[in-house]
Amino acid sequence: MNLKLSAESEAFVAEQLASGQYPDEAAVVEAALRHLHAEQQWKAYAAAAIDEGLEQSERGKFVSAEEIEALLNKYIREPAQ
């Protein structure tokens, strides 16, 4: 596979190579793709969690801010054993 990168991206790849963190251009691109993949997975997970929370809220299943504060205060006062 041959890629044509923008001048800005080429400069970034060159900086990464100069840092010594990557042995070659392919390693920089592979790392970038791993990060992109992880970011996409995180976004999908977060979107699903938000949707689930909204659905629970619509069904009246939620915890008020006061209840959360009380739980946090309880855990602060009573350390885990």
N, C-alpha and C positions, 0 to 999 in steps of 0.2 A: 504494500500500500504506500502510495506517495501522497504526502500532504503539502499543501501550500498554506503557510501561516502568514498572518499580517506581520508587518515590521515590528509592531509592539510585542506580539507573541513570540516572535523569533528572538527579540532582545531578552524577554523573560526567560526563555529556554537557555539562552547563553549565560544569563546570570546564574541560573540554577546549576549549570554545568561548572561554571567558575567557582561555585561554592564548594564543589567537591562532593556534594551530597548524592549526585547521580553520575553513573559512568558514561551515559550517552543520551542522545536526544530521545531515543525510544523509551528509556526509563523515565524521563520527565513526562512524556505523553502518557505512559502507563499510569504513573502516579496521579496525574490530572484526571484521567478517566476513572480511577478508583475513587477519587474524591467526589467526582460528579455522580457516580453511581451511588455512593453512600448518601450524598445530599438528596438525591431523588428518592431513595428508600426512606430517609428520615421525613421528607415532606409527605410521602404517602402515609406513613405511620401517624404523623401529626394530624393530617387531614382526617383520617379515620377516627382518631381519638377525639378530635373536636366534634365530628359528626355524632359520635356516640354520646358525648357529653350534652350536645344540644338536644338529642332525642330523649335522653334521660331527664333533662330539664323540662322539656315539653310534657313529659309524663308526671312531673312533680317530684321527681327523684333527684334532689340536690341537697347540698349542705350549705347552710347560711354562713356568711363570713363570721358571725358570732360563734357558731359551732366550731368552725375551723380554728378560730383563735383560742377557744376553750381547750380543744384537743392539743394544740401546740403548747399552750401553757402547762397542761397536765404533763406532757412529755418532758418539758423543761424542768419541772419540779420533781418528777419521778424518773430518774435516769433508768435506762434499760438494764435489766439484771442478767 
